[in-house]
Amino acid sequence: MAKLSSINKNERRKALVKRYAAKYERLKAVADDKSLDEGERMIARLKMAEIPRNANPTRVRNRCTTTGRPRGYYRKFGLNRIELRDLGNKGLIPGLTKSSW
Protein backbone atom coordinates (compact mmCIF):
# COMPACT_ATOMS: atom_id res chain seq x y z
CA MET A 1 0.00 0.00 0.00
CA ALA A 2 1.36 3.38 -0.99
CA LYS A 3 1.60 6.25 1.45
CA LEU A 4 -1.74 8.00 1.78
CA SER A 5 -0.05 11.38 1.36
CA SER A 6 1.30 10.45 -2.09
CA ILE A 7 -2.10 9.14 -3.18
CA ASN A 8 -3.77 12.36 -2.00
CA LYS A 9 -1.10 14.49 -3.70
CA ASN A 10 -1.78 12.71 -6.97
CA GLU A 11 -5.54 13.27 -6.58
CA ARG A 12 -4.97 17.00 -6.02
CA ARG A 13 -2.86 17.06 -9.19
CA LYS A 14 -5.64 15.36 -11.15
CA ALA A 15 -8.11 18.00 -9.94
CA LEU A 16 -5.76 20.83 -10.97
CA VAL A 17 -5.20 19.30 -14.40
CA LYS A 18 -8.96 19.07 -14.89
CA ARG A 19 -9.50 22.67 -13.77
CA TYR A 20 -6.84 24.17 -16.06
CA ALA A 21 -7.16 21.74 -19.01
CA ALA A 22 -9.04 24.09 -21.36
CA LYS A 23 -6.75 27.06 -20.69
CA TYR A 24 -3.63 24.90 -20.97
CA GLU A 25 -4.69 23.40 -24.31
CA ARG A 26 -5.63 26.81 -25.73
CA LEU A 27 -2.29 28.37 -24.75
CA LYS A 28 -0.34 25.33 -25.94
CA ALA A 29 -2.03 25.53 -29.35
CA VAL A 30 -1.04 29.20 -29.68
CA ALA A 31 2.52 28.53 -28.50
CA ASP A 32 2.98 25.68 -31.00
CA ASP A 33 1.39 27.46 -33.99
CA LYS A 34 4.27 28.28 -36.35
CA SER A 35 2.12 30.58 -38.51
CA LEU A 36 1.69 33.13 -35.70
CA ASP A 37 4.06 35.97 -34.85
CA GLU A 38 6.93 35.08 -32.50
CA GLY A 39 5.78 37.74 -30.01
CA GLU A 40 2.31 36.21 -29.68
CA ARG A 41 3.82 32.77 -29.19
CA MET A 42 6.15 34.11 -26.49
CA ILE A 43 3.23 35.75 -24.66
CA ALA A 44 1.38 32.42 -24.72
CA ARG A 45 4.44 30.67 -23.28
CA LEU A 46 4.69 33.24 -20.49
CA LYS A 47 1.00 32.78 -19.65
CA MET A 48 1.57 29.00 -19.59
CA ALA A 49 4.34 29.58 -17.06
CA GLU A 50 1.83 31.36 -14.78
CA ILE A 51 -0.35 28.24 -14.59
CA PRO A 52 0.50 26.10 -11.53
CA ARG A 53 3.10 23.42 -12.17
CA ASN A 54 0.86 20.65 -10.93
CA ALA A 55 -1.72 21.60 -13.58
CA ASN A 56 0.55 20.07 -16.22
CA PRO A 57 -0.85 16.66 -17.29
CA THR A 58 2.61 15.06 -17.30
CA ARG A 59 2.91 15.47 -13.53
CA VAL A 60 0.02 13.08 -12.85
CA ARG A 61 1.21 9.59 -11.94
CA ASN A 62 -0.76 6.48 -12.92
CA ARG A 63 -1.55 4.59 -9.72
CA CYS A 64 -3.44 1.40 -8.87
CA THR A 65 -7.01 2.18 -7.83
CA THR A 66 -7.01 -0.31 -4.95
CA THR A 67 -3.51 -0.02 -3.46
CA GLY A 68 -2.08 3.19 -4.92
CA ARG A 69 1.04 1.37 -6.16
CA PRO A 70 2.70 3.42 -8.93
CA ARG A 71 4.69 0.65 -10.62
CA GLY A 72 3.49 -2.19 -12.82
CA TYR A 73 0.32 -0.28 -13.75
CA TYR A 74 -2.03 -1.62 -16.45
CA ARG A 75 -4.03 1.23 -18.02
CA LYS A 76 -6.74 -1.02 -19.38
CA PHE A 77 -7.70 -2.23 -15.90
CA GLY A 78 -6.48 0.63 -13.69
CA LEU A 79 -4.67 -1.90 -11.50
CA ASN A 80 -1.10 -2.89 -10.81
CA ARG A 81 0.25 -6.29 -11.82
CA ILE A 82 -0.13 -7.81 -8.36
CA GLU A 83 -3.76 -6.79 -7.90
CA LEU A 84 -4.55 -7.77 -11.49
CA ARG A 85 -3.25 -11.29 -10.90
CA ASP A 86 -4.98 -11.60 -7.53
CA LEU A 87 -8.39 -10.41 -8.76
CA GLY A 88 -7.99 -12.34 -12.01
CA ASN A 89 -7.36 -15.60 -10.16
CA LYS A 90 -10.45 -14.99 -8.04
CA GLY A 91 -12.49 -14.43 -11.20
CA LEU A 92 -13.47 -10.86 -10.29
CA ILE A 93 -12.37 -9.32 -13.61
CA PRO A 94 -14.81 -10.20 -16.44
CA GLY A 95 -13.17 -11.61 -19.56
CA LEU A 96 -9.81 -12.23 -17.93
CA THR A 97 -8.60 -15.80 -17.86
CA LYS A 98 -5.28 -17.24 -16.79
CA SER A 99 -3.44 -18.61 -19.79
CA SER A 100 -1.35 -21.74 -19.86
CA TRP A 101 0.46 -23.48 -22.70
C-alpha positions as CSV (number, residue, x, y, z in Angstrom):
1,M,0.0,0.0,0.0
2,A,1.4,3.4,-1.0
3,K,1.6,6.3,1.4
4,L,-1.7,8.0,1.8
5,S,-0.1,11.4,1.4
6,S,1.3,10.4,-2.1
7,I,-2.1,9.1,-3.2
8,N,-3.8,12.4,-2.0
9,K,-1.1,14.5,-3.7
10,N,-1.8,12.7,-7.0
11,E,-5.5,13.3,-6.6
12,R,-5.0,17.0,-6.0
13,R,-2.9,17.1,-9.2
14,K,-5.6,15.4,-11.2
15,A,-8.1,18.0,-9.9
16,L,-5.8,20.8,-11.0
17,V,-5.2,19.3,-14.4
18,K,-9.0,19.1,-14.9
19,R,-9.5,22.7,-13.8
20,Y,-6.8,24.2,-16.1
21,A,-7.2,21.7,-19.0
22,A,-9.0,24.1,-21.4
23,K,-6.8,27.1,-20.7
24,Y,-3.6,24.9,-21.0
25,E,-4.7,23.4,-24.3
26,R,-5.6,26.8,-25.7
27,L,-2.3,28.4,-24.8
28,K,-0.3,25.3,-25.9
29,A,-2.0,25.5,-29.4
30,V,-1.0,29.2,-29.7
31,A,2.5,28.5,-28.5
32,D,3.0,25.7,-31.0
33,D,1.4,27.5,-34.0
34,K,4.3,28.3,-36.3
35,S,2.1,30.6,-38.5
36,L,1.7,33.1,-35.7
37,D,4.1,36.0,-34.8
38,E,6.9,35.1,-32.5
39,G,5.8,37.7,-30.0
40,E,2.3,36.2,-29.7
41,R,3.8,32.8,-29.2
42,M,6.2,34.1,-26.5
43,I,3.2,35.8,-24.7
44,A,1.4,32.4,-24.7
45,R,4.4,30.7,-23.3
46,L,4.7,33.2,-20.5
47,K,1.0,32.8,-19.7
48,M,1.6,29.0,-19.6
49,A,4.3,29.6,-17.1
50,E,1.8,31.4,-14.8
51,I,-0.3,28.2,-14.6
52,P,0.5,26.1,-11.5
53,R,3.1,23.4,-12.2
54,N,0.9,20.6,-10.9
55,A,-1.7,21.6,-13.6
56,N,0.5,20.1,-16.2
57,P,-0.8,16.7,-17.3
58,T,2.6,15.1,-17.3
59,R,2.9,15.5,-13.5
60,V,0.0,13.1,-12.8
61,R,1.2,9.6,-11.9
62,N,-0.8,6.5,-12.9
63,R,-1.6,4.6,-9.7
64,C,-3.4,1.4,-8.9
65,T,-7.0,2.2,-7.8
66,T,-7.0,-0.3,-5.0
67,T,-3.5,0.0,-3.5
68,G,-2.1,3.2,-4.9
69,R,1.0,1.4,-6.2
70,P,2.7,3.4,-8.9
71,R,4.7,0.7,-10.6
72,G,3.5,-2.2,-12.8
73,Y,0.3,-0.3,-13.7
74,Y,-2.0,-1.6,-16.4
75,R,-4.0,1.2,-18.0
76,K,-6.7,-1.0,-19.4
77,F,-7.7,-2.2,-15.9
78,G,-6.5,0.6,-13.7
79,L,-4.7,-1.9,-11.5
80,N,-1.1,-2.9,-10.8
81,R,0.3,-6.3,-11.8
82,I,-0.1,-7.8,-8.4
83,E,-3.8,-6.8,-7.9
84,L,-4.5,-7.8,-11.5
85,R,-3.2,-11.3,-10.9
86,D,-5.0,-11.6,-7.5
87,L,-8.4,-10.4,-8.8
88,G,-8.0,-12.3,-12.0
89,N,-7.4,-15.6,-10.2
90,K,-10.5,-15.0,-8.0
91,G,-12.5,-14.4,-11.2
92,L,-13.5,-10.9,-10.3
93,I,-12.4,-9.3,-13.6
94,P,-14.8,-10.2,-16.4
95,G,-13.2,-11.6,-19.6
96,L,-9.8,-12.2,-17.9
97,T,-8.6,-15.8,-17.9
98,K,-5.3,-17.2,-16.8
99,S,-3.4,-18.6,-19.8
100,S,-1.3,-21.7,-19.9
101,W,0.5,-23.5,-22.7
